[in-house]
Each structure stands twice: as C-alpha cells, then as structure tokens.
Amino acid sequence: MDKIKANKQRADRRHGRVRAKISGTESRPRLSVFRSNKGMFLQLIDDLSGQTLASAGMKEIKAKVNKSEAGKELGKIIATKAKTKKIESVVFDRGSYKYHGRVKAAAEGAREGGLKF
C-alpha cells in the first residue's frame, strides 16, 4: 500500500474515533474544523437535522496574518455568528487533526469570543 493511502486511512480512523464520541444538537451544535494547506473553515452543525447553522472561512479575514493567527480570528468570527443565533455552548470537533497549532488557535479564539466547550 502506498504511503498516501496509508496516511489517509489513519486519518479516517482518527476522525471516526472523534466523531463516535460527539454529536451536535440545535441548542449545542458541533463546531467542526476543516484545515487545508492554504485555508481553514469552521462550521456550526446541528447533526439531528443535518443542517449547518453558521460557517466561517479564511476569506472573511481582512488582515494579512499567518495561519495560526488566522485560526484565532476565525474562532472569534464563528463565536460572533453563534451569538447572533443565540448559541452559547458548542461541542468541539477537531476532526482527524491534532489539537495543536491552527486547530488549537481556532478553539482559543472561539473561547475568547464567548463560546463554551
């Protein structure tokens, strides 16, 4: 098996372990993190109805910042969007990513913005 396929399978197993333990509701949605090489996206998801309640992406950040600072800004943006929808508490879904770097910065930014998890 080639290296890329093996890495993808390991990431899928990690993501499955995380998702087996958490689920979002309308009152306490899941804060999902997607990280690509160039960008990062956060979504508030209600798993019971299968709807995205709010989302934030790198294009919403106006200032030129590095990736970790951008993660923190995205966390603050999603927190303000959640506040407008009267959401105060979320379940954090890091996906298959380590709680480190950009993912950790996004979580800290969301906490600074007023979300509880």
Backbone as CSV, one residue per row, in Angstrom:
resi,resn,N_x,N_y,N_z,CA_x,CA_y,CA_z,C_x,C_y,C_z
1,MET,0.852,-1.169,0.000,0.000,0.000,0.000,0.904,1.240,0.000
2,ASP,0.559,2.201,-0.818,1.433,3.364,-0.866,1.225,4.275,0.344
3,LYS,2.161,5.167,0.532,2.225,5.994,1.730,1.023,6.943,1.864
4,ILE,0.590,7.526,0.777,-0.522,8.482,0.808,-1.815,7.789,1.229
5,LYS,-2.045,6.614,0.673,-3.258,5.861,1.014,-3.249,5.441,2.483
6,ALA,-2.083,5.042,2.991,-1.964,4.644,4.392,-2.219,5.836,5.321
7,ASN,-1.690,6.999,4.968,-1.910,8.199,5.775,-3.385,8.577,5.793
8,LYS,-4.042,8.466,4.663,-5.473,8.784,4.568,-6.292,7.823,5.430
9,GLN,-5.939,6.554,5.409,-6.659,5.577,6.221,-6.478,5.844,7.718
10,ARG,-5.270,6.221,8.117,-5.028,6.559,9.523,-5.833,7.781,9.935
11,ALA,-5.884,8.788,9.059,-6.655,9.999,9.353,-8.142,9.674,9.460
12,ASP,-8.641,8.801,8.586,-10.053,8.409,8.635,-10.377,7.672,9.932
13,ARG,-9.463,6.819,10.387,-9.678,6.115,11.655,-9.700,7.091,12.828
14,ARG,-8.781,8.054,12.835,-8.755,9.067,13.897,-10.045,9.874,13.902
15,HIS,-10.486,10.278,12.717,-11.719,11.064,12.603,-12.924,10.254,13.079
16,GLY,-12.951,8.977,12.756,-14.042,8.111,13.196,-14.100,7.980,14.710
17,ARG,-12.928,7.903,15.347,-12.895,7.814,16.814,-13.442,9.087,17.446
18,VAL,-13.080,10.232,16.888,-13.558,11.505,17.431,-15.064,11.639,17.227
19,ARG,-15.550,11.337,16.024,-16.964,11.529,15.693,-17.872,10.523,16.391
20,ALA,-17.330,9.387,16.802,-18.148,8.399,17.512,-18.540,8.908,18.888
21,LYS,-17.759,9.814,19.437,-17.980,10.290,20.796,-18.794,11.570,20.875
22,ILE,-18.923,12.322,19.769,-19.600,13.618,19.836,-20.701,13.720,18.795
23,SER,-21.686,14.568,19.116,-22.776,14.851,18.187,-23.341,16.210,18.549
24,GLY,-23.784,16.959,17.553,-24.312,18.291,17.788,-25.827,18.320,17.773
25,THR,-26.403,19.193,18.585,-27.842,19.411,18.612,-28.102,20.871,18.267
26,GLU,-29.386,21.252,18.207,-29.698,22.631,17.870,-29.253,23.586,18.978
27,SER,-29.426,23.169,20.232,-29.038,24.034,21.341,-27.528,24.004,21.595
28,ARG,-26.882,22.875,21.276,-25.436,22.739,21.452,-24.840,22.091,20.200
29,PRO,-24.621,22.902,19.144,-24.136,22.337,17.874,-22.667,21.917,17.941
30,ARG,-22.268,21.213,16.912,-20.889,20.740,16.792,-20.084,21.788,16.036
31,LEU,-18.964,22.215,16.596,-18.053,23.151,15.945,-17.016,22.327,15.192
32,SER,-17.214,22.186,13.898,-16.363,21.340,13.066,-15.237,22.160,12.449
33,VAL,-14.031,21.599,12.440,-12.856,22.258,11.892,-12.404,21.508,10.648
34,PHE,-12.205,22.245,9.541,-11.582,21.672,8.348,-10.366,22.512,8.036
35,ARG,-9.251,21.848,7.870,-7.980,22.510,7.630,-7.432,22.047,6.299
36,SER,-7.126,22.985,5.409,-6.457,22.626,4.169,-5.060,23.239,4.198
37,ASN,-4.301,23.062,3.132,-2.955,23.626,3.114,-2.971,25.147,3.129
38,LYS,-3.921,25.744,2.421,-3.972,27.204,2.325,-4.971,27.841,3.272
39,GLY,-6.016,27.134,3.635,-7.080,27.766,4.393,-7.578,26.935,5.544
40,MET,-8.644,27.462,6.156,-9.271,26.791,7.281,-10.725,27.212,7.306
41,PHE,-11.595,26.294,7.659,-13.020,26.570,7.681,-13.617,26.009,8.965
42,LEU,-14.530,26.763,9.569,-15.226,26.328,10.776,-16.720,26.334,10.486
43,GLN,-17.434,25.340,11.007,-18.874,25.246,10.822,-19.541,24.872,12.134
44,LEU,-20.712,25.438,12.371,-21.573,25.017,13.465,-22.644,24.135,12.855
45,ILE,-22.708,22.868,13.267,-23.565,21.883,12.625,-24.528,21.276,13.630
46,ASP,-25.813,21.225,13.247,-26.828,20.505,14.009,-26.952,19.130,13.376
47,ASP,-26.444,18.098,14.039,-26.427,16.753,13.469,-27.806,16.105,13.449
48,LEU,-28.696,16.520,14.326,-30.031,15.916,14.355,-30.828,16.264,13.096
49,SER,-30.744,17.519,12.660,-31.458,17.919,11.448,-30.555,17.912,10.221
50,GLY,-29.245,17.769,10.432,-28.312,17.722,9.304,-28.102,19.067,8.644
51,GLN,-28.146,20.157,9.415,-28.009,21.493,8.844,-26.806,22.221,9.423
52,THR,-26.207,23.059,8.579,-25.147,23.945,9.021,-25.792,25.234,9.503
53,LEU,-25.542,25.610,10.751,-26.152,26.795,11.337,-25.355,28.061,11.037
54,ALA,-24.030,27.945,11.001,-23.161,29.079,10.691,-21.822,28.543,10.212
55,SER,-21.124,29.364,9.436,-19.805,28.947,8.961,-18.895,30.162,8.840
56,ALA,-17.603,29.907,8.863,-16.597,30.955,8.701,-15.418,30.369,7.942
57,GLY,-14.863,31.177,7.038,-13.721,30.737,6.245,-12.645,31.799,6.210
58,MET,-11.505,31.437,5.683,-10.346,32.330,5.647,-10.596,33.601,4.845
59,LYS,-11.505,33.559,3.889,-11.756,34.742,3.059,-12.429,35.863,3.849
60,GLU,-12.972,35.537,5.013,-13.627,36.552,5.839,-12.626,37.373,6.649
61,ILE,-11.389,36.944,6.688,-10.344,37.667,7.420,-9.728,38.690,6.483
62,LYS,-9.775,39.948,6.892,-9.288,41.039,6.034,-7.781,41.250,6.165
63,ALA,-7.250,41.146,7.391,-5.841,41.425,7.631,-4.957,40.290,7.130
64,LYS,-3.721,40.629,6.816,-2.742,39.645,6.384,-2.066,39.070,7.629
65,VAL,-2.386,37.825,7.963,-1.848,37.189,9.169,-1.351,35.789,8.820
66,ASN,-0.557,35.213,9.736,-0.111,33.844,9.495,-1.244,32.870,9.826
67,LYS,-1.027,31.594,9.602,-2.104,30.608,9.699,-2.636,30.449,11.117
68,SER,-1.771,30.478,12.118,-2.229,30.329,13.500,-3.059,31.525,13.938
69,GLU,-2.602,32.727,13.586,-3.367,33.933,13.923,-4.696,33.945,13.184
70,ALA,-4.701,33.434,11.955,-5.939,33.357,11.179,-6.914,32.395,11.847
71,GLY,-6.404,31.299,12.395,-7.258,30.363,13.113,-7.928,31.018,14.306
72,LYS,-7.168,31.828,15.031,-7.713,32.529,16.193,-8.791,33.525,15.761
73,GLU,-8.542,34.254,14.685,-9.527,35.206,14.161,-10.794,34.484,13.693
74,LEU,-10.623,33.336,13.052,-11.785,32.554,12.616,-12.620,32.100,13.805
75,GLY,-11.959,31.713,14.878,-12.666,31.323,16.088,-13.511,32.465,16.626
76,LYS,-12.959,33.680,16.605,-13.711,34.847,17.069,-14.889,35.150,16.146
77,ILE,-14.672,34.998,14.840,-15.745,35.257,13.866,-16.892,34.271,14.064
78,ILE,-16.578,32.982,14.211,-17.645,31.983,14.383,-18.354,32.193,15.717
79,ALA,-17.640,32.687,16.727,-18.269,32.960,18.024,-19.280,34.097,17.901
80,THR,-18.949,35.135,17.151,-19.899,36.241,16.976,-21.112,35.794,16.171
81,LYS,-20.899,34.948,15.169,-22.028,34.421,14.395,-22.918,33.540,15.269
82,ALA,-22.304,32.783,16.165,-23.072,31.938,17.071,-23.887,32.796,18.035
83,LYS,-23.304,33.886,18.511,-24.010,34.774,19.438,-25.253,35.380,18.782
84,THR,-25.166,35.706,17.491,-26.334,36.272,16.801,-27.458,35.246,16.684
85,LYS,-27.089,33.957,16.681,-28.096,32.891,16.623,-28.437,32.358,18.014
86,LYS,-27.980,33.078,19.047,-28.259,32.735,20.454,-27.697,31.364,20.848
87,ILE,-26.514,31.045,20.333,-25.815,29.801,20.689,-24.670,30.175,21.622
88,GLU,-24.646,29.574,22.802,-23.611,29.895,23.781,-22.646,28.741,24.018
89,SER,-23.094,27.510,23.765,-22.282,26.339,24.061,-22.205,25.441,22.828
90,VAL,-21.029,24.880,22.562,-20.824,24.005,21.409,-20.034,22.769,21.825
91,VAL,-19.995,21.790,20.920,-19.152,20.604,21.074,-18.041,20.734,20.037
92,PHE,-16.785,20.674,20.461,-15.663,20.893,19.554,-15.300,19.614,18.820
93,ASP,-15.275,19.677,17.485,-14.914,18.539,16.634,-13.637,18.897,15.888
94,ARG,-12.510,18.349,16.359,-11.229,18.646,15.723,-10.992,17.806,14.477
95,GLY,-11.877,16.870,14.216,-11.723,16.001,13.058,-10.560,15.050,13.257
96,SER,-9.746,14.875,12.223,-8.605,13.970,12.327,-7.328,14.732,12.672
97,TYR,-7.481,16.023,13.013,-6.309,16.862,13.280,-5.959,16.850,14.766
98,LYS,-4.672,16.996,15.058,-4.229,17.110,16.439,-4.700,18.446,17.003
99,TYR,-4.948,18.469,18.310,-5.310,19.717,18.981,-4.013,20.489,19.201
100,HIS,-3.572,21.166,18.126,-2.256,21.777,18.102,-2.241,22.802,16.980
101,GLY,-1.501,23.873,17.138,-1.329,24.834,16.068,-2.603,25.573,15.712
102,ARG,-2.985,25.519,14.415,-4.159,26.247,13.913,-5.444,25.798,14.571
103,VAL,-5.579,24.500,14.805,-6.806,23.957,15.407,-6.943,24.469,16.841
104,LYS,-5.863,24.447,17.584,-5.878,24.951,18.957,-6.155,26.451,18.974
105,ALA,-5.559,27.195,18.044,-5.778,28.639,17.970,-7.243,28.952,17.669
106,ALA,-7.871,28.159,16.805,-9.285,28.373,16.485,-10.151,28.137,17.719
107,ALA,-9.832,27.103,18.485,-10.586,26.810,19.708,-10.415,27.932,20.734
108,GLU,-9.199,28.430,20.876,-8.950,29.515,21.821,-9.670,30.791,21.384
109,GLY,-9.682,31.063,20.078,-10.391,32.237,19.565,-11.887,32.141,19.814
110,ALA,-12.445,30.963,19.650,-13.874,30.761,19.897,-14.187,30.947,21.382
111,ARG,-13.289,30.470,22.239,-13.481,30.663,23.686,-13.401,32.134,24.054
112,GLU,-12.444,32.864,23.448,-12.330,34.300,23.696,-13.564,35.044,23.204
113,GLY,-14.168,34.538,22.131,-15.382,35.138,21.593,-16.615,34.869,22.432
114,GLY,-16.516,33.951,23.398,-17.623,33.713,24.300,-18.293,32.346,24.205
115,LEU,-17.795,31.474,23.326,-18.369,30.128,23.236,-17.823,29.256,24.362
116,LYS,-18.653,28.364,24.856,-18.245,27.446,25.913,-18.194,26.027,25.382
117,PHE,-17.064,25.357,25.625,-16.923,23.924,25.316,-15.787,23.341,26.070
